Amino acid sequence: NLLAVCAAENFGISGSGKVYVLVLNGEQLLLQHCYATEEAVLDLSWSESRPGLLAIGCGDGTLQLWDVGGSAPTRVGCVEASSAGREVYTVDWNLVSKQSVLSGCWGGEVRLWDVASGLARPVTVFREHCKEVYEVQWSPVRAGVFSSVAGDGSVKVW
């Protein structure tokens, strides 16, 4: 019954961001949390195994984990997720294995992260795209299968 929405100033080119967490109460959506970040927030994805845990992709090249399940949102993890130090456009939490998160960034890379290891470093880096990765999406039924779409006009299934 929770919905999260992200926002960025100046179309994500520069400036700060916000994450809004809303709760469905009957037929109404009520604001539960709104928190600001110093960097633009370009995408987010819910954890299936930990209620209230969000992965967010940011304009400063970071992948961040936020716990929004309590009375106040708390950042519980942050890692540089772009070798170019540029935007992380997309994140997606694995619906099957539940501990894996993908990030796609400006430098054309897709990175696979294991949340259980604390995001110390990516498990794997996929470098098949020539331009920025705009979207990554896990298969809803097969834990090891995902797709990515990039500015080079390609769609890859991994």
ROKE-578440 format. One record per atom (N, C-alpha, C, CB): residue in one letter; x, y, z; atom name. Coordinates in steps of 0.02 Angstrom, whole numbers. Glycine has a CB too. Example, Ala and Ser with C-alpha at 12.3 -4.5 7.8 and 13.67 -1.06 7.14 Angstrom:
2
{A {660 -284 390} N};
{A {615 -225 390} CA};
{A {660 -165 390} C};
{A {565 -224 452} CB};
{S {642 -112 354} N};
{S {684 -53 357} CA};
{S {645 2 394} C};
{S {704 -30 286} CB};
***
This chain:
158
{N {40 -60 0} N};
{N {0 0 0} CA};
{N {43 63 0} C};
{N {-46 0 60} CB};
{L {108 57 -17} N};
{L {152 115 -21} CA};
{L {171 130 -93} C};
{L {216 103 21} CB};
{L {179 193 -107} N};
{L {200 217 -173} CA};
{L {257 266 -162} C};
{L {141 249 -212} CB};
{A {310 258 -201} N};
{A {367 305 -196} CA};
{A {375 340 -263} C};
{A {433 269 -176} CB};
{V {389 405 -261} N};
{V {398 446 -321} CA};
{V {461 487 -311} C};
{V {336 492 -335} CB};
{C {502 492 -364} N};
{C {563 532 -358} CA};
{C {558 593 -403} C};
{C {625 490 -377} CB};
{A {598 644 -386} N};
{A {597 706 -424} CA};
{A {667 736 -425} C};
{A {547 756 -393} CB};
{A {680 778 -475} N};
{A {744 811 -482} CA};
{A {734 882 -508} C};
{A {791 771 -529} CB};
{E {775 928 -483} N};
{E {773 996 -508} CA};
{E {804 999 -577} C};
{E {809 1045 -460} CB};
{N {785 1048 -616} N};
{N {817 1063 -681} CA};
{N {823 1001 -725} C};
{N {885 1092 -670} CB};
{F {770 961 -727} N};
{F {767 901 -769} CA};
{F {823 851 -753} C};
{F {770 920 -842} CB};
{G {850 854 -693} N};
{G {903 808 -673} CA};
{G {972 829 -695} C};
{G {889 741 -700} CB};
{I {978 885 -729} N};
{I {1043 908 -753} CA};
{I {1086 934 -696} C};
{I {1034 963 -806} CB};
{S {1055 969 -650} N};
{S {1091 994 -592} CA};
{S {1040 1007 -537} C};
{S {1132 1059 -608} CB};
{G {1065 1011 -476} N};
{G {1021 1027 -420} CA};
{G {1004 967 -378} C};
{G {958 1058 -446} CB};
{S {958 978 -332} N};
{S {941 928 -283} CA};
{S {882 885 -306} C};
{S {924 961 -216} CB};
{G {863 838 -263} N};
{G {807 794 -279} CA};
{G {763 783 -219} C};
{G {832 728 -305} CB};
{K {708 750 -230} N};
{K {662 733 -176} CA};
{K {633 664 -189} C};
{K {605 785 -170} CB};
{V {617 631 -134} N};
{V {580 567 -136} CA};
{V {518 576 -94} C};
{V {624 507 -109} CB};
{Y {462 558 -125} N};
{Y {397 562 -91} CA};
{Y {373 490 -80} C};
{Y {345 603 -133} CB};
{V {354 475 -19} N};
{V {326 409 -3} CA};
{V {253 421 17} C};
{V {366 372 53} CB};
{L {208 389 -20} N};
{L {137 398 -8} CA};
{L {107 331 14} C};
{L {101 425 -71} CB};
{V {55 334 54} N};
{V {21 274 77} CA};
{V {-51 276 52} C};
{V {24 268 155} CB};
{L {-76 219 28} N};
{L {-145 214 5} CA};
{L {-189 199 65} C};
{L {-153 160 -50} CB};
{N {-234 246 80} N};
{N {-280 239 136} CA};
{N {-350 242 108} C};
{N {-268 296 191} CB};
{G {-380 183 99} N};
{G {-446 181 66} CA};
{G {-438 201 -7} C};
{G {-497 227 102} CB};
{E {-469 256 -25} N};
{E {-463 282 -93} CA};
{E {-419 344 -97} C};
{E {-532 297 -121} CB};
{Q {-385 360 -42} N};
{Q {-343 420 -41} CA};
{Q {-270 401 -38} C};
{Q {-362 464 19} CB};
{L {-229 441 -71} N};
{L {-156 437 -64} CA};
{L {-135 491 -16} C};
{L {-120 443 -133} CB};
{L {-103 471 39} N};
{L {-80 518 90} CA};
{L {-4 520 92} C};
{L {-110 500 159} CB};
{L {24 578 100} N};
{L {96 586 104} CA};
{L {120 559 172} C};
{L {117 660 95} CB};
{Q {164 509 169} N};
{Q {193 481 230} CA};
{Q {261 513 245} C};
{Q {200 405 224} CB};
{H {303 520 193} N};
{H {368 551 200} CA};
{H {384 592 137} C};
{H {423 498 212} CB};
{C {421 644 147} N};
{C {451 681 92} CA};
{C {520 700 117} C};
{C {408 745 71} CB};
{Y {571 679 80} N};
{Y {639 698 102} CA};
{Y {680 721 42} C};
{Y {673 639 136} CB};
{A {722 768 57} N};
{A {765 799 6} CA};
{A {833 767 6} C};
{A {770 875 17} CB};
{T {863 765 -53} N};
{T {932 742 -61} CA};
{T {972 799 -92} C};
{T {936 677 -104} CB};
{E {1037 798 -82} N};
{E {1079 850 -111} CA};
{E {1086 842 -186} C};
{E {1148 849 -79} CB};
{E {1074 782 -211} N};
{E {1082 767 -282} CA};
{E {1014 749 -313} C};
{E {1132 710 -292} CB};
{A {1009 755 -378} N};
{A {948 737 -414} CA};
{A {934 663 -404} C};
{A {954 754 -489} CB};
{V {871 644 -395} N};
{V {851 574 -391} CA};
{V {816 557 -457} C};
{V {803 561 -329} CB};
{L {846 510 -494} N};
{L {823 495 -561} CA};
{L {781 432 -567} C};
{L {882 489 -606} CB};
{D {789 386 -519} N};
{D {749 325 -521} CA};
{D {749 293 -452} C};
{D {775 275 -574} CB};
{L {701 250 -439} N};
{L {698 214 -375} CA};
{L {664 147 -385} C};
{L {662 255 -322} CB};
{S {677 102 -337} N};
{S {648 35 -340} CA};
{S {641 8 -269} C};
{S {692 -12 -383} CB};
{W {584 -24 -255} N};
{W {571 -52 -189} CA};
{W {604 -120 -180} C};
{W {496 -59 -178} CB};
{S {625 -135 -119} N};
{S {647 -202 -101} CA};
{S {585 -245 -91} C};
{S {692 -201 -37} CB};
{E {588 -306 -116} N};
{E {533 -353 -105} CA};
{E {540 -390 -39} C};
{E {530 -404 -163} CB};
{S {601 -392 -11} N};
{S {611 -431 50} CA};
{S {611 -388 113} C};
{S {677 -468 44} CB};
{R {626 -324 107} N};
{R {627 -280 166} CA};
{R {579 -222 154} C};
{R {698 -252 179} CB};
{P {520 -225 184} N};
{P {472 -171 175} CA};
{P {502 -104 197} C};
{P {408 -185 215} CB};
{G {492 -54 156} N};
{G {518 12 173} CA};
{G {587 27 147} C};
{G {517 21 245} CB};
{L {619 -21 113} N};
{L {687 -10 88} CA};
{L {685 8 15} C};
{L {732 -73 99} CB};
{L {714 66 -2} N};
{L {716 91 -70} CA};
{L {788 94 -95} C};
{L {684 160 -75} CB};
{A {798 76 -159} N};
{A {861 90 -193} CA};
{A {847 150 -238} C};
{A {886 27 -235} CB};
{I {891 201 -236} N};
{I {882 259 -280} CA};
{I {945 272 -320} C};
{I {863 322 -238} CB};
{G {935 292 -383} N};
{G {989 311 -427} CA};
{G {993 387 -430} C};
{G {980 282 -498} CB};
{C {1053 414 -423} N};
{C {1061 487 -415} CA};
{C {1103 519 -469} C};
{C {1091 502 -348} CB};
{G {1093 583 -477} N};
{G {1128 622 -527} CA};
{G {1203 630 -514} C};
{G {1098 689 -531} CB};
{D {1226 617 -453} N};
{D {1297 622 -438} CA};
{D {1334 556 -448} C};
{D {1306 646 -366} CB};
{G {1300 506 -477} N};
{G {1332 442 -491} CA};
{G {1327 392 -435} C};
{G {1402 453 -507} CB};
{T {1286 405 -384} N};
{T {1281 359 -328} CA};
{T {1217 317 -332} C};
{T {1283 396 -263} CB};
{L {1223 257 -303} N};
{L {1167 214 -289} CA};
{L {1159 217 -213} C};
{L {1177 139 -315} CB};
{Q {1099 235 -190} N};
{Q {1088 242 -119} CA};
{Q {1032 196 -96} C};
{Q {1072 315 -101} CB};
{L {1037 172 -35} N};
{L {984 133 -3} CA};
{L {955 175 53} C};
{L {1010 65 23} CB};
{W {889 181 54} N};
{W {854 219 105} CA};
{W {801 176 139} C};
{W {821 282 74} CB};
{D {799 179 205} N};
{D {747 146 243} CA};
{D {694 199 259} C};
{D {775 113 309} CB};
{V {635 191 228} N};
{V {581 239 237} CA};
{V {524 208 278} C};
{V {555 264 170} CB};
{G {538 152 311} N};
{G {486 117 348} CA};
{G {474 144 418} C};
{G {503 46 352} CB};
{G {520 183 444} N};
{G {513 208 512} CA};
{G {481 277 513} C};
{G {580 211 546} CB};
{S {491 312 569} N};
{S {461 378 577} CA};
{S {496 431 536} C};
{S {461 398 650} CB};
{A {561 419 520} N};
{A {599 466 479} CA};
{A {642 427 430} C};
{A {643 514 523} CB};
{P {646 447 366} N};
{P {688 412 318} CA};
{P {761 415 338} C};
{P {678 442 248} CB};
{T {797 359 328} N};
{T {867 354 347} CA};
{T {906 323 290} C};
{T {876 312 411} CB};
{R {960 356 270} N};
{R {1004 326 219} CA};
{R {1046 272 252} C};
{R {1049 381 185} CB};
{V {1041 211 226} N};
{V {1076 154 256} CA};
{V {1132 128 212} C};
{V {1027 98 270} CB};
{G {1142 157 153} N};
{G {1196 136 109} CA};
{G {1205 185 52} C};
{G {1184 67 82} CB};
{C {1268 192 30} N};
{C {1282 236 -26} CA};
{C {1347 212 -58} C};
{C {1288 311 -3} CB};
{V {1347 206 -124} N};
{V {1406 184 -160} CA};
{V {1411 219 -227} C};
{V {1405 107 -170} CB};
{E {1472 233 -249} N};
{E {1484 261 -316} CA};
{E {1466 207 -366} C};
{E {1558 285 -325} CB};
{A {1417 220 -409} N};
{A {1391 169 -454} CA};
{A {1404 185 -528} C};
{A {1318 160 -443} CB};
{S {1445 235 -541} N};
{S {1460 254 -609} CA};
{S {1534 270 -615} C};
{S {1418 315 -631} CB};
{S {1569 233 -658} N};
{S {1641 245 -665} CA};
{S {1656 314 -691} C};
{S {1672 192 -710} CB};
{A {1609 343 -726} N};
{A {1618 410 -753} CA};
{A {1598 463 -701} C};
{A {1577 419 -816} CB};
{G {1571 443 -643} N};
{G {1550 491 -593} CA};
{G {1489 531 -615} C};
{G {1606 538 -575} CB};
{R {1454 504 -664} N};
{R {1395 539 -691} CA};
{R {1331 504 -670} C};
{R {1400 542 -768} CB};
{E {1276 524 -698} N};
{E {1210 503 -677} CA};
{E {1199 428 -676} C};
{E {1160 535 -722} CB};
{V {1165 405 -624} N};
{V {1137 337 -622} CA};
{V {1064 346 -641} C};
{V {1145 302 -550} CB};
{Y {1048 328 -703} N};
{Y {981 341 -730} CA};
{Y {928 291 -708} C};
{Y {984 341 -804} CB};
{T {950 230 -692} N};
{T {900 178 -680} CA};
{T {924 128 -627} C};
{T {885 142 -745} CB};
{V {878 105 -587} N};
{V {892 52 -538} CA};
{V {833 3 -539} C};
{V {903 81 -466} CB};
{D {847 -60 -524} N};
{D {792 -109 -521} CA};
{D {812 -164 -473} C};
{D {776 -137 -591} CB};
{W {766 -180 -428} N};
{W {776 -231 -378} CA};
{W {751 -297 -406} C};
{W {740 -214 -311} CB};
{N {789 -351 -397} N};
{N {771 -417 -422} CA};
{N {711 -443 -383} C};
{N {830 -465 -416} CB};
{L {657 -460 -418} N};
{L {595 -483 -387} CA};
{L {600 -556 -365} C};
{L {538 -474 -434} CB};
{V {648 -593 -393} N};
{V {654 -664 -378} CA};
{V {706 -677 -324} C};
{V {671 -703 -441} CB};
{S {768 -654 -335} N};
{S {820 -667 -285} CA};
{S {817 -618 -226} C};
{S {889 -663 -317} CB};
{K {789 -560 -237} N};
{K {774 -510 -185} CA};
{K {834 -477 -152} C};
{K {733 -542 -133} CB};
{Q {895 -499 -166} N};
{Q {955 -468 -137} CA};
{Q {997 -433 -191} C};
{Q {997 -520 -101} CB};
{S {975 -436 -253} N};
{S {1014 -407 -308} CA};
{S {981 -344 -334} C};
{S {1021 -458 -365} CB};
{V {1022 -294 -347} N};
{V {1000 -231 -376} CA};
{V {1042 -216 -437} C};
{V {1003 -172 -324} CB};
{L {1010 -193 -490} N};
{L {1046 -170 -550} CA};
{L {1046 -95 -551} C};
{L {1013 -199 -614} CB};
{S {1101 -66 -578} N};
{S {1103 5 -591} CA};
{S {1129 16 -662} C};
{S {1147 43 -539} CB};
{G {1102 66 -696} N};
{G {1124 83 -763} CA};
{G {1143 157 -764} C};
{G {1069 69 -816} CB};
{C {1199 173 -797} N};
{C {1226 241 -790} CA};
{C {1246 273 -856} C};
{C {1284 240 -744} CB};
{W {1268 335 -849} N};
{W {1289 377 -904} CA};
{W {1345 344 -945} C};
{W {1312 444 -878} CB};
{G {1392 312 -913} N};
{G {1449 283 -947} CA};
{G {1435 221 -988} C};
{G {1501 267 -898} CB};
{G {1373 200 -993} N};
{G {1355 141 -1033} CA};
{G {1361 76 -996} C};
{G {1397 139 -1093} CB};
{E {1371 79 -931} N};
{E {1380 18 -892} CA};
{E {1316 -2 -855} C};
{E {1436 27 -842} CB};
{V {1308 -67 -848} N};
{V {1257 -95 -803} CA};
{V {1296 -129 -748} C};
{V {1207 -144 -841} CB};
{R {1279 -115 -686} N};
{R {1313 -146 -629} CA};
{R {1263 -186 -588} C};
{R {1347 -93 -585} CB};
{L {1287 -245 -568} N};
{L {1249 -290 -525} CA};
{L {1276 -285 -454} C};
{L {1251 -363 -551} CB};
{W {1232 -271 -406} N};
{W {1251 -262 -336} CA};
{W {1217 -314 -293} C};
{W {1232 -191 -312} CB};
{D {1253 -339 -242} N};
{D {1226 -384 -193} CA};
{D {1215 -344 -128} C};
{D {1273 -446 -180} CB};
{V {1152 -332 -111} N};
{V {1136 -291 -53} CA};
{V {1159 -324 12} C};
{V {1061 -277 -50} CB};
{A {1156 -390 15} N};
{A {1177 -426 75} CA};
{A {1251 -414 92} C};
{A {1164 -501 67} CB};
{S {1291 -399 41} N};
{S {1363 -387 53} CA};
{S {1377 -315 72} C};
{S {1403 -404 -9} CB};
{G {1325 -273 75} N};
{G {1333 -204 96} CA};
{G {1353 -156 41} C};
{G {1383 -202 150} CB};
{L {1345 -175 -21} N};
{L {1361 -133 -78} CA};
{L {1435 -113 -82} C};
{L {1319 -70 -76} CB};
{A {1479 -154 -54} N};
{A {1550 -137 -53} CA};
{A {1578 -126 -124} C};
{A {1590 -192 -18} CB};
{R {1560 -170 -169} N};
{R {1581 -163 -240} CA};
{R {1532 -203 -282} C};
{R {1655 -187 -251} CB};
{P {1528 -187 -347} N};
{P {1481 -224 -389} CA};
{P {1503 -297 -396} C};
{P {1475 -191 -458} CB};
{V {1455 -341 -401} N};
{V {1468 -411 -413} CA};
{V {1495 -420 -484} C};
{V {1405 -455 -402} CB};
{T {1463 -386 -531} N};
{T {1481 -389 -602} CA};
{T {1467 -321 -634} C};
{T {1442 -445 -639} CB};
{V {1509 -302 -683} N};
{V {1497 -243 -723} CA};
{V {1490 -264 -795} C};
{V {1555 -190 -714} CB};
{F {1434 -246 -826} N};
{F {1420 -263 -896} CA};
{F {1434 -202 -938} C};
{F {1346 -288 -905} CB};
{R {1479 -209 -988} N};
{R {1501 -151 -1028} CA};
{R {1489 -164 -1103} C};
{R {1576 -137 -1016} CB};
{E {1428 -175 -1121} N};
{E {1412 -189 -1192} CA};
{E {1380 -129 -1227} C};
{E {1366 -249 -1196} CB};
{H {1357 -80 -1190} N};
{H {1326 -22 -1221} CA};
{H {1378 32 -1236} C};
{H {1270 7 -1176} CB};
{C {1365 70 -1290} N};
{C {1411 123 -1311} CA};
{C {1391 191 -1284} C};
{C {1415 126 -1387} CB};
{K {1330 197 -1260} N};
{K {1305 261 -1232} CA};
{K {1268 247 -1167} C};
{K {1258 297 -1283} CB};
{E {1240 300 -1138} N};
{E {1207 296 -1073} CA};
{E {1151 244 -1072} C};
{E {1179 364 -1055} CB};
{V {1147 209 -1015} N};
{V {1096 159 -1003} CA};
{V {1036 193 -971} C};
{V {1122 99 -959} CB};
{Y {980 192 -1005} N};
{Y {921 227 -981} CA};
{Y {874 183 -940} C};
{Y {883 255 -1038} CB};
{E {876 117 -949} N};
{E {830 74 -913} CA};
{E {861 4 -905} C};
{E {763 69 -950} CB};
{V {852 -24 -846} N};
{V {868 -94 -833} CA};
{V {806 -125 -801} C};
{V {931 -103 -786} CB};
{Q {793 -189 -816} N};
{Q {733 -221 -790} CA};
{Q {746 -296 -781} C};
{Q {672 -209 -836} CB};
{W {737 -320 -721} N};
{W {744 -392 -707} CA};
{W {683 -429 -735} C};
{W {751 -404 -631} CB};
{S {694 -491 -753} N};
{S {639 -536 -770} CA};
{S {598 -547 -706} C};
{S {664 -604 -800} CB};
{P {532 -547 -711} N};
{P {492 -559 -651} CA};
{P {490 -632 -629} C};
{P {422 -535 -663} CB};
{V {517 -678 -671} N};
{V {514 -750 -654} CA};
{V {581 -786 -654} C};
{V {468 -784 -702} CB};
{R {632 -758 -685} N};
{R {698 -791 -688} CA};
{R {750 -746 -655} C};
{R {718 -807 -762} CB};
{A {778 -770 -601} N};
{A {822 -729 -559} CA};
{A {883 -702 -595} C};
{A {845 -769 -500} CB};
{G {910 -737 -644} N};
{G {972 -716 -676} CA};
{G {963 -682 -743} C};
{G {1015 -774 -685} CB};
{V {902 -663 -761} N};
{V {890 -634 -827} CA};
{V {865 -562 -819} C};
{V {837 -676 -867} CB};
{F {896 -516 -858} N};
{F {873 -447 -858} CA};
{F {885 -417 -927} C};
{F {910 -405 -804} CB};
{S {855 -358 -938} N};
{S {866 -322 -1001} CA};
{S {890 -251 -985} C};
{S {800 -320 -1043} CB};
{S {922 -221 -1035} N};
{S {945 -152 -1029} CA};
{S {934 -117 -1096} C};
{S {1020 -148 -1008} CB};
{V {919 -52 -1091} N};
{V {906 -10 -1149} CA};
{V {951 51 -1144} C};
{V {830 11 -1155} CB};
{A {983 69 -1199} N};
{A {1032 124 -1196} CA};
{A {1023 174 -1253} C};
{A {1102 96 -1198} CB};
{G {1057 230 -1245} N};
{G {1056 284 -1295} CA};
{G {1088 266 -1361} C};
{G {1090 344 -1267} CB};
{D {1121 208 -1364} N};
{D {1150 185 -1428} CA};
{D {1098 151 -1471} C};
{D {1208 138 -1415} CB};
{G {1035 148 -1446} N};
{G {980 119 -1484} CA};
{G {974 44 -1475} C};
{G {989 135 -1555} CB};
{S {1011 15 -1430} N};
{S {1009 -58 -1422} CA};
{S {970 -79 -1360} C};
{S {1080 -85 -1418} CB};
{V {942 -139 -1366} N};
{V {911 -174 -1310} CA};
{V {951 -237 -1302} C};
{V {834 -188 -1321} CB};
{K {973 -250 -1241} N};
{K {1012 -311 -1227} CA};
{K {975 -353 -1176} C};
{K {1084 -293 -1202} CB};
{V {974 -418 -1188} N};
{V {946 -466 -1139} CA};
{V {1004 -506 -1113} C};
{V {890 -512 -1171} CB};
{W {1013 -506 -1049} N};
{W {1071 -538 -1017} CA};
{W {1048 -600 -981} C};
{W {1106 -489 -968} CB};
***
